[in-house]
């Protein structure tokens, strides 16, 4: 596949942008741990269908700028990166596809900047169940969410801390600046291999509940991964991830993801005026049927999303995939994505 690599100035930073094809834009927004490369299986398929497929390294990742200040990773900054990218490329709006933290970013755009969003594909994290989401309750009083590992009805850091009193929770561990940078930046290949495997459909991330918070690091709760290649990841793929994350050195290797966790309280505050808002643009939800996220959030999360997303055109739970559905089952992911894009083109 032939792709174009560019560095584009937007919102005060330089973003690494990779694109293929010509036509109306479809912008792919990855999560953690991710890169533009996480969409390698989607770019060709979407471009072949007559769209301009655009994947980015988010701020803090890969070949994009990596500011250290957690305040520079809040929802407003993430949205401004994308609206600035549209402006730089000369587009009024785009279809946005977001996975993990990218799903949060796309949902925020769909609610708060719907004038720039032609359609939204939300992957893994349902609407209003991201780290700063309110679990569909809007401005209702804070209460605990039955079945959730963090309470969507309270300030995120407080919810993380409450859960961490019972067992290790990475959401809490990542709040302090320093320990995670040293641990993960010092062992990047081991971290990436273990995390990609643990969150996959064949992994076993739920084991974290058996570890206490005190004295536990993230690698302690991630089982050793089997040797590469895996069905959906080659050794060369992993080499690429490690090299791109380590471009910034150990201190900045994973700063994009870590600071996105640290922005949860600020995002909670920024989201308050929109707490009762629905997503009204055409939307598709895709997740791996074995995604651990769907077991960590409220059991009725998908029903809540259906109520809050009136033009939801599908909920695709793809068998044989965990958290990284676009890599674990690329053909099924592409088929669902292309059906949705086709419905937009037909004006349905």
C-alpha positions as CSV (number, residue, x, y, z in Angstrom):
1,X,0.0,0.0,0.0
2,X,1.3,3.4,-1.0
3,X,0.7,6.1,1.7
4,X,1.8,9.7,2.1
5,X,3.5,10.9,5.2
6,X,3.3,14.6,6.2
7,X,4.0,16.7,9.3
8,X,1.1,19.2,9.7
9,X,1.1,22.1,12.1
10,X,-2.2,22.3,14.1
11,X,-3.1,23.7,17.4
12,X,0.5,24.7,18.2
13,X,2.0,21.2,17.6
14,X,3.3,19.2,14.7
15,X,1.2,16.1,13.9
16,X,2.4,13.1,11.9
17,X,-0.3,12.4,9.3
18,X,-0.5,9.4,7.0
19,X,-3.0,9.2,4.2
20,X,-4.1,7.1,1.2
21,X,-6.6,7.7,-1.6
22,X,-8.6,10.6,-2.7
23,X,-12.1,11.8,-1.8
24,X,-14.0,12.9,1.2
25,X,-11.9,12.5,4.4
26,X,-12.1,9.7,6.9
27,X,-9.8,10.4,9.9
28,X,-8.6,7.6,12.1
29,X,-7.8,8.4,15.8
30,X,-6.0,5.8,17.8
31,X,-5.9,5.2,21.5
32,X,-3.3,3.7,23.9
33,X,-1.1,2.0,23.0
34,X,-1.6,3.0,19.4
35,X,-0.1,4.8,16.4
36,X,-1.2,5.7,12.9
37,X,0.1,2.2,12.2
38,X,-2.8,0.6,14.2
39,X,-5.0,1.5,11.2
40,X,-2.7,-0.1,8.6
41,X,-5.4,-2.6,7.6
42,X,-8.1,0.0,7.3
43,X,-6.3,2.7,5.2
44,X,-6.1,0.6,2.0
45,X,-9.7,-0.7,2.2
46,X,-11.2,2.8,2.8
47,X,-9.0,4.4,0.1
48,X,-10.1,1.7,-2.4
49,X,-13.7,2.6,-1.6
50,X,-13.2,6.1,-2.8
51,X,-12.4,8.0,0.4
52,X,-9.3,9.8,1.6
53,X,-8.2,7.7,4.5
54,X,-6.1,9.7,7.0
55,X,-4.5,8.2,10.1
56,X,-2.5,10.3,12.7
57,X,0.0,9.8,15.4
58,X,-1.9,11.6,18.2
59,X,-0.1,14.3,20.3
60,X,2.3,12.5,22.5
61,X,2.9,9.5,20.2
62,X,5.2,8.4,17.4
63,X,6.4,11.2,15.2
64,X,4.1,13.9,16.5
65,X,5.1,16.4,19.1
66,X,5.2,15.1,22.7
67,X,4.6,17.9,25.3
68,X,5.1,16.8,28.9
69,X,2.5,18.9,30.6
70,X,-0.6,16.8,31.3
71,X,-2.8,19.9,30.9
72,X,-2.0,19.9,27.2
73,X,-3.8,16.5,26.8
74,X,-7.4,17.4,27.8
75,X,-10.4,17.1,25.6
76,X,-10.3,20.6,24.3
77,X,-6.8,20.1,23.1
78,X,-7.6,16.8,21.5
79,X,-10.6,18.3,19.7
80,X,-8.6,21.3,18.6
81,X,-5.9,19.1,17.1
82,X,-8.6,17.6,14.8
83,X,-10.4,20.8,13.9
84,X,-7.0,22.3,13.2
85,X,-6.1,19.4,11.0
86,X,-9.3,19.8,9.0
87,X,-8.5,23.5,8.5
88,X,-4.9,22.7,7.4
89,X,-6.2,20.1,4.9
90,X,-9.0,22.4,3.6
91,X,-11.9,20.3,4.7
92,X,-15.1,21.5,6.4
93,X,-15.9,18.2,8.0
94,X,-14.9,14.5,8.1
95,X,-16.0,11.1,9.1
96,X,-14.1,10.4,12.3
97,X,-13.1,6.9,13.5
98,X,-11.8,6.6,17.0
99,X,-10.6,3.7,19.1
100,X,-10.0,3.7,22.9
101,X,-9.0,7.3,23.8
102,X,-9.7,8.1,20.2
103,X,-13.3,7.0,20.8
104,X,-13.6,9.5,23.6
105,X,-12.1,12.2,21.2
106,X,-14.6,11.3,18.4
107,X,-17.6,11.3,20.8
108,X,-16.5,14.7,22.1
109,X,-16.2,16.1,18.6
110,X,-19.6,14.6,17.6
111,X,-21.3,16.3,20.6
112,X,-19.4,19.6,20.9
113,X,-18.3,20.2,17.3
114,X,-20.9,18.4,15.3
115,X,-20.5,21.0,12.5
116,X,-17.2,19.3,11.7
117,X,-18.3,15.7,11.9
118,X,-20.0,14.0,8.9
119,X,-20.2,10.7,10.8
120,X,-18.7,9.0,13.9
121,X,-17.4,5.4,14.3
122,X,-16.8,4.7,18.0
123,X,-14.7,1.7,18.8
124,X,-14.3,-0.2,22.0
125,X,-15.5,2.5,24.5
126,X,-19.3,3.3,24.2
127,X,-20.5,6.8,24.3
128,X,-20.5,8.3,27.8
129,X,-18.4,5.4,29.2
130,X,-14.9,6.9,28.7
131,X,-12.8,7.8,31.7
132,X,-14.6,11.1,32.1
133,X,-18.0,9.9,31.1
134,X,-21.0,9.9,33.3
135,X,-22.4,6.5,32.4
136,X,-25.5,8.0,30.8
137,X,-26.8,9.7,33.9
138,X,-26.0,13.2,32.8
139,X,-26.1,15.7,35.7
140,X,-27.7,13.2,38.1
141,X,-26.1,13.0,41.6
142,X,-23.0,10.9,41.9
143,X,-23.6,7.3,42.6
144,X,-21.6,4.1,42.1
145,X,-22.2,2.1,39.0
146,X,-23.0,-1.5,39.7
147,X,-20.7,-3.7,37.7
148,X,-18.1,-1.0,36.9
149,X,-14.5,-0.9,38.0
150,X,-14.8,2.9,38.3
151,X,-17.8,4.9,39.1
152,X,-19.0,6.9,36.1
153,X,-21.1,9.0,38.5
154,X,-18.2,10.6,40.4
155,X,-15.0,12.6,39.8
156,X,-12.7,10.2,38.0
157,X,-9.7,10.4,40.3
158,X,-11.9,9.7,43.3
159,X,-13.4,6.7,41.6
160,X,-10.0,5.4,40.6
161,X,-8.7,5.8,44.1
162,X,-11.7,4.0,45.6
163,X,-11.2,1.0,43.3
164,X,-7.5,1.0,44.0
165,X,-8.2,0.5,47.7
166,X,-9.6,-2.9,46.7
167,X,-7.0,-4.0,44.1
168,X,-4.5,-2.6,41.6
169,X,-6.0,-0.3,39.0
170,X,-3.8,1.2,36.3
171,X,-6.1,4.2,36.0
172,X,-5.0,5.1,39.6
173,X,-1.4,4.1,39.2
174,X,-1.0,6.3,36.2
175,X,-2.1,9.5,38.0
176,X,1.3,10.1,39.6
177,X,3.9,11.5,37.3
178,X,7.1,9.5,37.3
179,X,6.6,5.9,38.4
180,X,4.8,4.7,35.2
181,X,7.3,6.6,33.0
182,X,10.2,4.9,34.7
183,X,8.7,1.5,34.7
184,X,7.3,1.4,31.2
185,X,9.9,3.6,29.5
186,X,12.6,1.3,31.0
187,X,11.1,-1.9,29.6
188,X,9.2,-0.8,26.4
189,X,9.2,-4.0,24.4
190,X,8.1,-6.1,27.4
191,X,5.4,-3.6,28.2
192,X,4.0,-3.4,24.7
193,X,4.1,-7.2,24.1
194,X,2.4,-7.9,27.4
195,X,-0.3,-5.2,27.0
196,X,-1.2,-6.0,23.4
197,X,-1.5,-9.7,24.3
198,X,-3.4,-9.1,27.6
199,X,-6.0,-6.9,26.0
200,X,-6.5,-9.1,23.0
201,X,-9.2,-11.7,22.7
202,X,-6.8,-14.4,23.7
203,X,-5.3,-12.6,26.7
204,X,-6.3,-12.5,30.3
205,X,-6.2,-8.9,31.6
206,X,-8.8,-9.5,34.4
207,X,-6.0,-11.0,36.5
208,X,-5.2,-7.4,37.7
209,X,-8.0,-7.8,40.4
210,X,-5.8,-10.3,42.3
211,X,-3.0,-7.8,42.9
212,X,-2.9,-5.2,45.7
213,X,-2.1,-1.6,44.8
214,X,0.7,-1.2,47.3
215,X,4.0,-2.1,45.7
216,X,2.5,-3.2,42.4
217,X,3.5,-1.9,39.0
218,X,1.7,-2.3,35.7
219,X,4.0,-5.0,34.4
220,X,3.3,-7.0,37.6
221,X,-0.3,-7.5,36.5
222,X,0.4,-8.2,32.9
223,X,1.2,-11.9,32.1
224,X,4.1,-12.7,29.9
225,X,3.1,-12.8,26.3
226,X,3.7,-15.8,24.0
227,X,6.5,-15.5,21.5
228,X,5.8,-13.6,18.3
229,X,4.4,-13.9,15.7
230,X,0.8,-14.0,16.8
231,X,-2.2,-14.5,14.5
232,X,-2.6,-10.7,14.2
233,X,0.8,-9.3,15.0
234,X,4.2,-10.1,13.6
235,X,7.7,-9.5,15.1
236,X,8.2,-6.7,12.5
237,X,5.0,-5.0,13.6
238,X,6.2,-5.0,17.2
239,X,9.6,-3.7,16.2
240,X,7.8,-0.8,14.6
241,X,5.8,0.0,17.7
242,X,8.8,-0.1,19.9
243,X,10.9,2.0,17.7
244,X,8.2,4.7,17.2
245,X,7.3,4.9,20.9
246,X,11.0,5.2,21.9
247,X,11.7,8.0,19.4
248,X,11.1,10.4,22.3
249,X,13.3,8.6,24.8
250,X,12.2,6.8,27.9
251,X,10.7,9.8,29.7
252,X,8.4,10.6,26.7
253,X,7.9,7.1,25.3
254,X,4.4,6.7,26.6
255,X,3.6,10.3,27.7
256,X,0.6,10.6,25.3
257,X,-1.3,7.7,26.9
258,X,-0.2,8.5,30.5
259,X,-1.2,12.1,30.2
260,X,-4.6,11.2,28.7
261,X,-5.3,9.2,31.9
262,X,-4.2,12.2,34.0
263,X,-6.5,14.5,32.1
264,X,-9.6,12.6,33.3
265,X,-10.6,15.1,36.1
266,X,-10.1,18.1,33.8
267,X,-12.2,16.3,31.1
268,X,-14.9,15.6,33.7
269,X,-15.1,19.4,34.3
270,X,-15.0,20.3,30.6
271,X,-17.8,17.7,29.9
272,X,-20.2,19.1,32.6
273,X,-22.0,21.5,30.2
274,X,-22.6,18.6,27.8
275,X,-23.5,16.0,30.3
276,X,-27.1,15.6,29.0
277,X,-26.2,15.9,25.3
278,X,-26.8,13.1,22.8
279,X,-24.8,12.3,19.7
280,X,-27.0,13.3,16.8
281,X,-24.6,12.6,13.8
282,X,-24.8,9.2,12.1
283,X,-22.8,6.8,14.3
284,X,-21.5,3.2,14.3
285,X,-20.2,1.3,17.3
286,X,-17.6,-1.5,16.8
287,X,-15.9,-3.6,19.4
288,X,-14.4,-7.0,19.8
289,X,-16.9,-9.4,21.4
290,X,-14.1,-10.3,23.9
291,X,-13.0,-6.8,24.7
292,X,-12.2,-6.4,28.4
293,X,-13.6,-2.9,28.3
294,X,-17.1,-4.2,27.8
295,X,-16.7,-6.2,31.0
296,X,-15.2,-3.3,33.0
297,X,-18.1,-0.9,32.4
298,X,-21.8,-1.1,33.3
299,X,-23.6,-4.2,31.9
300,X,-26.2,-2.0,30.3
301,X,-23.7,0.4,28.7
302,X,-24.7,-0.5,25.1
303,X,-28.4,0.0,25.8
304,X,-27.5,3.4,27.3
305,X,-25.5,4.3,24.2
306,X,-28.4,3.3,22.0
307,X,-30.7,5.7,23.9
308,X,-28.1,8.5,23.7
309,X,-27.3,8.1,20.0
310,X,-30.5,8.4,18.0
311,X,-28.9,7.8,14.6
312,X,-26.9,4.8,15.7
313,X,-26.7,2.7,12.6
314,X,-25.2,-0.4,14.1
315,X,-23.6,-2.1,17.1
316,X,-21.0,-4.6,15.7
317,X,-19.5,-7.0,18.3
318,X,-17.0,-8.9,16.3
319,X,-16.2,-12.5,17.5
320,X,-12.6,-13.5,17.8
321,X,-11.4,-10.1,18.8
322,X,-10.6,-8.3,22.1
323,X,-9.6,-4.7,22.5
324,X,-7.7,-4.3,19.2
325,X,-10.5,-5.3,17.0
326,X,-9.2,-3.4,13.9
327,X,-6.0,-5.5,14.0
328,X,-7.3,-8.8,15.4
329,X,-10.2,-9.0,12.9
330,X,-9.4,-6.5,10.1
331,X,-11.7,-8.0,7.5
332,X,-14.8,-8.0,9.7
333,X,-13.9,-4.5,10.9
334,X,-13.5,-3.2,7.4
335,X,-16.7,-4.7,6.2
336,X,-18.6,-3.0,9.0
337,X,-16.8,0.3,8.4
338,X,-17.5,0.2,4.7
339,X,-21.2,-0.5,5.2
340,X,-21.4,2.5,7.4
341,X,-19.5,4.7,5.0
342,X,-21.7,3.5,2.2
343,X,-24.8,4.5,4.1
344,X,-23.4,8.0,4.5
345,X,-22.7,8.2,0.8
346,X,-26.2,7.1,-0.1
347,X,-27.6,9.8,2.2
348,X,-29.5,7.3,4.4
